[in-house]
Amino acid sequence: MGSAPRAYHSDLRAAQAAQTRRRVLQAAAAVFARRGFQAATFATIAAEAGVSVETVKAAGTKPALLIAAFELVFSGTEGADSLTDTEAGADVTALDDAGFLPVVIERIVDANARAHALWTVLLGAAGSDELVAEALQGMLAHRRADYRRLVGELAGRGLIPAPRQTRSADELADELSFLMSPEGYQQLVVQSGWSPGRYSDWLVERVLERARGGTVSE
């Protein structure tokens, strides 16, 4: 009986701490995207978040903040390098064949829209910071695994018809990863002015075109 109030206050403090951390990471994402890795400071992040500099420092080092901010912005969940690590990503496999690929691409495009600027900062920071470089390699490994699973899903749903040539599933996964990369979003939507809808439709066409280009062998 006597322990219930303490548990309640402990849960409340944990929820408040999680909320503050999320606000700090969202602020860090905005500052890094706007100013870059080197120019971003704890003070600018604190001002953006409306918290003290000490609160920002308690959330992590600058490289750690960049990594966590990217994870949060890209997937909506800190600690998830991959969209398939999220609840929304897991639900995609329940879609019927007709809706599967357009929804997958729509969610990837949405993630790239949120995170493409921060991805550019992450790539640049990886050249000078060992922690960011290590995290980047992990993210790229997750991406390769995700697209390998996508190829398997396309094959299992019969969306890869009779082939004209033979190539490996890994090669096709690499092609799809290139097509749907944050860099591709940035070039076609941000720089060339395509609408996200046009970009998504183009991706559906290109993915099916590449998938139909040959046998997918193990």
C-alpha positions as CSV (number, residue, x, y, z in Angstrom):
1,M,0.0,0.0,0.0
2,G,2.7,2.5,1.1
3,S,4.8,1.9,-2.1
4,A,2.1,2.9,-4.6
5,P,2.6,6.7,-4.3
6,R,6.4,6.3,-4.8
7,A,5.8,4.1,-7.9
8,Y,3.4,6.7,-9.3
9,H,5.8,9.6,-8.8
10,S,8.6,7.4,-10.2
11,D,6.6,6.7,-13.4
12,L,5.7,10.4,-13.7
13,R,9.3,11.4,-13.4
14,A,10.3,8.8,-16.0
15,A,7.6,10.1,-18.4
16,Q,8.6,13.7,-17.9
17,A,12.3,12.8,-18.5
18,A,11.4,10.9,-21.7
19,Q,9.3,13.9,-22.9
20,T,12.2,16.3,-22.2
21,R,14.7,14.0,-24.0
22,R,12.4,13.8,-27.0
23,R,12.1,17.6,-27.1
24,V,15.9,17.9,-26.9
25,L,16.4,15.4,-29.7
26,Q,13.8,17.2,-31.9
27,A,15.6,20.5,-31.2
28,A,19.0,18.9,-32.0
29,A,17.6,17.6,-35.3
30,A,16.4,21.0,-36.3
31,V,19.7,22.7,-35.3
32,F,21.9,20.1,-36.9
33,A,19.9,20.3,-40.1
34,R,20.0,24.0,-40.2
35,R,23.6,24.7,-39.0
36,G,25.5,21.4,-39.6
37,F,27.5,19.3,-37.2
38,Q,30.4,21.6,-36.5
39,A,28.5,24.8,-36.1
40,A,25.8,23.3,-33.8
41,T,26.4,23.9,-30.1
42,F,24.8,22.8,-26.9
43,A,23.6,26.4,-26.4
44,T,21.8,26.6,-29.7
45,I,20.1,23.2,-29.1
46,A,19.1,24.3,-25.6
47,A,17.6,27.5,-26.9
48,E,15.7,25.6,-29.6
49,A,14.4,23.1,-27.0
50,G,13.6,25.7,-24.3
51,V,15.8,23.9,-21.8
52,S,19.1,24.6,-20.0
53,V,22.4,23.8,-21.5
54,E,23.0,21.3,-18.7
55,T,19.8,19.4,-19.7
56,V,21.2,19.1,-23.3
57,K,24.6,18.0,-22.1
58,A,22.9,15.4,-19.9
59,A,21.2,14.0,-23.0
60,G,24.5,13.0,-24.6
61,T,27.6,14.2,-26.4
62,K,27.2,16.1,-29.6
63,P,27.8,13.0,-31.8
64,A,25.4,10.9,-29.7
65,L,22.8,13.6,-30.0
66,L,23.2,13.6,-33.8
67,I,22.8,9.9,-34.0
68,A,19.8,9.7,-31.7
69,A,18.2,12.7,-33.4
70,F,18.5,11.1,-36.8
71,E,17.0,7.8,-35.5
72,L,14.0,9.7,-34.0
73,V,13.4,11.9,-37.1
74,F,13.8,9.0,-39.6
75,S,11.8,6.3,-37.9
76,G,9.9,8.1,-35.2
77,T,11.6,6.0,-32.5
78,E,15.0,6.5,-30.9
79,G,17.2,3.4,-31.3
80,A,15.5,2.2,-34.5
81,D,17.9,2.4,-37.4
82,S,15.3,0.8,-39.7
83,L,11.7,1.5,-40.5
84,T,11.0,-2.3,-40.1
85,D,12.0,-1.9,-36.4
86,T,8.9,0.2,-35.9
87,E,5.3,-0.9,-35.4
88,A,4.3,0.8,-38.6
89,G,7.0,-1.0,-40.5
90,A,6.0,-4.4,-39.1
91,D,2.3,-3.8,-40.2
92,V,3.3,-3.4,-43.9
93,T,3.7,-7.1,-44.4
94,A,0.0,-7.5,-43.6
95,L,-1.0,-5.5,-46.7
96,D,-2.4,-7.2,-49.8
97,D,-0.2,-7.5,-52.9
98,A,-1.8,-4.6,-54.7
99,G,-1.2,-2.2,-51.8
100,F,2.1,-3.5,-50.6
101,L,4.7,-1.7,-52.7
102,P,2.9,1.7,-52.9
103,V,2.6,1.8,-49.1
104,V,6.2,0.7,-48.6
105,I,7.4,3.4,-50.9
106,E,5.1,6.0,-49.4
107,R,6.5,5.4,-45.9
108,I,10.1,5.4,-47.2
109,V,9.4,8.7,-49.0
110,D,7.9,10.2,-45.8
111,A,10.9,9.1,-43.8
112,N,13.3,10.6,-46.4
113,A,11.3,13.9,-46.4
114,R,11.8,14.1,-42.6
115,A,15.4,13.1,-42.5
116,H,17.2,13.9,-45.8
117,A,18.8,17.1,-44.5
118,L,20.0,15.4,-41.3
119,W,21.3,12.4,-43.3
120,T,23.6,14.8,-45.2
121,V,24.9,16.1,-41.9
122,L,25.4,12.6,-40.6
123,L,27.4,11.7,-43.7
124,G,29.6,14.7,-43.3
125,A,30.1,14.2,-39.5
126,A,31.1,10.5,-40.1
127,G,34.2,11.8,-41.9
128,S,35.6,13.4,-38.7
129,D,33.9,11.6,-35.8
130,E,34.5,7.9,-35.0
131,L,31.3,7.4,-33.1
132,V,29.2,8.8,-35.9
133,A,31.2,6.8,-38.5
134,E,30.5,3.6,-36.6
135,A,26.8,4.4,-36.2
136,L,26.6,5.2,-39.9
137,Q,28.0,1.8,-40.8
138,G,25.4,0.1,-38.6
139,M,22.6,2.1,-40.3
140,L,23.9,1.2,-43.7
141,A,23.9,-2.5,-42.7
142,H,20.3,-2.2,-41.5
143,R,19.4,-0.6,-44.8
144,R,21.0,-3.4,-46.8
145,A,19.1,-6.0,-44.7
146,D,15.9,-4.1,-45.1
147,Y,16.1,-4.0,-48.9
148,R,17.2,-7.7,-49.0
149,R,13.9,-8.5,-47.1
150,L,12.0,-6.3,-49.5
151,V,13.3,-8.3,-52.4
152,G,12.3,-11.5,-50.7
153,E,8.8,-10.0,-50.1
154,L,8.4,-9.0,-53.7
155,A,9.4,-12.4,-54.9
156,G,7.1,-14.1,-52.4
157,R,4.2,-12.0,-53.6
158,G,4.8,-12.8,-57.2
159,L,5.7,-9.2,-58.1
160,I,8.9,-10.4,-59.8
161,P,7.7,-12.1,-63.0
162,A,9.5,-14.3,-65.5
163,P,13.1,-13.0,-66.0
164,R,15.3,-12.0,-68.9
165,Q,18.6,-12.3,-67.1
166,T,20.0,-13.6,-63.9
167,R,21.3,-11.6,-61.0
168,S,21.4,-12.0,-57.2
169,A,18.9,-10.8,-54.7
170,D,21.7,-8.8,-53.1
171,E,22.4,-6.9,-56.3
172,L,18.7,-6.1,-56.8
173,A,18.5,-5.0,-53.1
174,D,21.5,-2.6,-53.8
175,E,19.6,-1.2,-56.8
176,L,16.5,-0.5,-54.8
177,S,18.4,1.0,-51.9
178,F,20.0,3.4,-54.4
179,L,16.7,4.3,-55.9
180,M,15.0,5.0,-52.6
181,S,17.9,6.7,-50.8
182,P,17.7,10.0,-49.0
183,E,20.1,11.3,-51.6
184,G,17.6,10.5,-54.3
185,Y,14.8,12.2,-52.5
186,Q,17.0,15.3,-52.0
187,Q,18.0,15.5,-55.7
188,L,14.5,14.9,-57.3
189,V,12.2,16.5,-54.7
190,V,14.3,19.2,-53.0
191,Q,16.5,20.2,-55.9
192,S,14.5,19.4,-59.0
193,G,11.1,20.3,-57.5
194,W,9.2,17.1,-58.0
195,S,6.2,16.7,-55.7
196,P,6.4,13.8,-53.2
197,G,3.5,12.2,-55.0
198,R,5.2,12.3,-58.4
199,Y,8.4,10.9,-56.8
200,S,6.5,8.1,-55.1
201,D,4.8,7.1,-58.4
202,W,8.1,7.2,-60.2
203,L,9.7,5.0,-57.6
204,V,6.9,2.4,-57.9
205,E,7.5,2.3,-61.6
206,R,11.2,2.1,-61.3
207,V,11.2,-0.6,-58.6
208,L,8.9,-2.9,-60.6
209,E,11.0,-2.2,-63.7
210,R,14.2,-3.2,-61.9
211,A,12.5,-6.2,-60.2
212,R,11.3,-7.4,-63.5
213,G,14.7,-7.1,-65.1
214,G,15.9,-10.6,-64.2
215,T,15.7,-13.7,-62.0
216,V,16.4,-13.1,-58.4
217,S,18.7,-15.9,-57.2
218,E,19.8,-16.7,-53.7
